[in-house]
Amino acid sequence: MYICLEGIDGAGKSTQLNYVGEWLIESGFKVRKVCEPTNSDVGKLLRKLLKSPDANREDMQKVFGLLFAADRLILKNELEKYEENNEIIISDRSFYSSLAYQIHQDWINSLNKYAKKPDLVILIDITPDLAMKRCLKDDTFENKSFLNDVRENYLKLLSKNENFRKVDGSNGENKVKSDIKKAIAPLLGICIGGIR
Ligand code: TYD
């Protein structure tokens, strides 16, 4: 099982992913937490490039698309091993981030033809205004009009893909946490409260 959290910068994915991990372990599952960009050499290069002032230039999105797809293919082998080992994979981002952030949809779709598709995607939705309040603004993508476009792309993905569920990320941390649990529980046969 491959479950992924998506959303614009500042949505609270990493905090919520930690909660999901703890909850699934308490519920008796083997859990593997992953994140994109990864810690591979390509992932490290990406983190560096994301800080460049040119990062949100339109032509750069094709370059980012390639690098994110390469980073993802490196991760794919590991994901397959985890699944064989019956681990529940919980991920901070997936190829859907490339579809939301890198525009050029046809290009991104073809580059990610072999990427692993999450069984469930939780879209933590917040407004760009809230994102800007929460962000450290150290990445070039963290600007309001860019994040507005990315959010619109996510909402389009939500309407087109049956594996997407939306959670309102502007609610308090505990409410977001319980909404995410409600979205995941049926997939794993968990009764909320932790008893299967
Ligand atoms: P993020 O989850 O914000 O990591 P961190 O909290 O460590 O900064 O991801 C880093 C950035 O990478 C974020 O702005 C979104 C961007 N990104 C893409 O543009 N395309 C992708 O395919 C992925 C996976 C991430």
Boltz pocket constraint, residues with backbone or C-beta under 6 A from the ligand:
constraints:
  - pocket:
      binder: B
      contacts: [[A, 9], [A, 10], [A, 14], [A, 36], [A, 37], [A, 50], [A, 64], [A, 68], [A, 92], [A, 93], [A, 94], [A, 95], [A, 96], [A, 97], [A, 98], [A, 99], [A, 101], [A, 102], [A, 139], [A, 141], [A, 142]]
      max_distance: 6.0
